[in-house]
């Protein structure tokens, strides 16, 4: 993913992105020790992302490769390195379906 802002152009590999958040019409891309931003919509950015990114909230999508665990009772998705993102009721079933498919694919290997 290429981020263009006043600091210039930065290429960020999808594998390094932990999650994406939208705040006040701006997209924030979180990598391990840094956050990048650009003006965009969540709908537009989701079209550009590979399937490893799962929407879990109106304002959040996370990278399944950095998933640690999902706590449905806490409405929280925990990622590696102590990061976490909220899980809203409207996206809970989609995350559960993705998780079920992920486990099924692992069992088939």
C-alpha positions in Angstrom: 0.0 0.0 0.0 1.3 3.4 -0.9 0.7 6.3 1.4 1.0 9.8 0.0 0.9 12.7 2.4 2.8 15.9 3.2 5.8 13.7 4.3 6.0 12.2 0.8 5.3 8.7 -0.5 5.7 5.6 1.6 5.3 2.0 0.5 4.0 -0.2 3.3 3.8 -4.0 2.7 0.3 -5.4 3.6 2.1 -7.9 5.8 3.3 -5.2 8.1 -0.1 -3.6 8.7 -1.8 -4.6 11.9 -5.0 -2.6 11.5 -6.6 0.2 9.8 -8.8 2.8 11.5 -10.9 5.7 10.2 -11.2 8.9 12.3 -12.7 12.1 11.1 -12.6 11.2 7.4 -9.0 10.2 7.6 -7.5 6.6 7.4 -4.9 5.6 10.0 -2.7 2.7 9.1 -1.0 1.0 12.1 2.2 -0.9 11.7 4.3 -2.1 14.7 5.9 1.2 15.9 4.3 3.8 13.7 1.0 5.1 12.4 0.5 6.5 8.9 -2.4 8.6 7.7 -4.1 9.8 4.6 -7.5 11.0 3.5 -9.7 8.2 2.3 -12.9 6.3 3.2 -13.0 2.8 4.8 -15.1 1.5 1.9 -12.5 2.6 -0.7 -9.6 1.3 1.3 -11.3 -2.1 1.9 -11.5 -2.5 -1.9 -7.8 -2.1 -2.2 -6.8 -4.6 0.6 -6.3 -8.3 0.2 -8.7 -10.8 1.9 -6.5 -11.1 4.9 -8.0 -7.8 6.2 -11.3 -8.3 8.0 -13.7 -5.5 8.9 -14.6 -5.8 12.6 -16.2 -2.4 13.2 -17.5 0.6 11.3 -14.1 2.2 11.9 -11.7 -0.7 12.0 -10.3 -3.5 9.9 -7.5 -5.8 11.0 -4.9 -8.1 9.4 -5.7 -11.8 10.2 -2.0 -12.6 10.0 -1.4 -10.5 13.2 -4.4 -12.0 15.1 -3.7 -13.3 18.6 -7.3 -14.0 19.8 -10.9 -12.8 19.6 -12.9 -12.3 22.8 -16.5 -12.3 21.8 -17.7 -11.6 25.3 -15.4 -8.5 25.5 -16.2 -7.4 21.9 -12.5 -7.1 21.3 -10.0 -8.5 18.8 -6.5 -8.9 20.2 -3.5 -8.6 17.9 0.2 -9.3 18.3 2.4 -6.9 20.3 -0.4 -6.0 22.7 -2.6 -4.2 20.2 -6.4 -4.5 20.2 -9.3 -3.3 18.2 -13.1 -3.2 19.0 -15.5 -5.8 17.6 -19.0 -4.4 17.0 -22.1 -6.5 17.1 -22.8 -5.9 13.4 -19.5 -7.4 12.4 -19.3 -10.1 15.0 -20.8 -12.8 12.7 -18.5 -11.9 9.8 -15.5 -12.3 12.1 -16.8 -15.6 13.4 -17.4 -16.9 9.9 -13.9 -15.9 8.8 -12.4 -17.5 11.9 -14.3 -20.7 11.2 -13.1 -20.8 7.6 -9.5 -20.1 8.7 -9.6 -23.1 11.1 -11.2 -25.3 8.4 -8.5 -24.4 5.9 -5.8 -25.2 8.5 -7.3 -28.6 9.2 -7.3 -29.4 5.5 -3.6 -28.8 5.1 
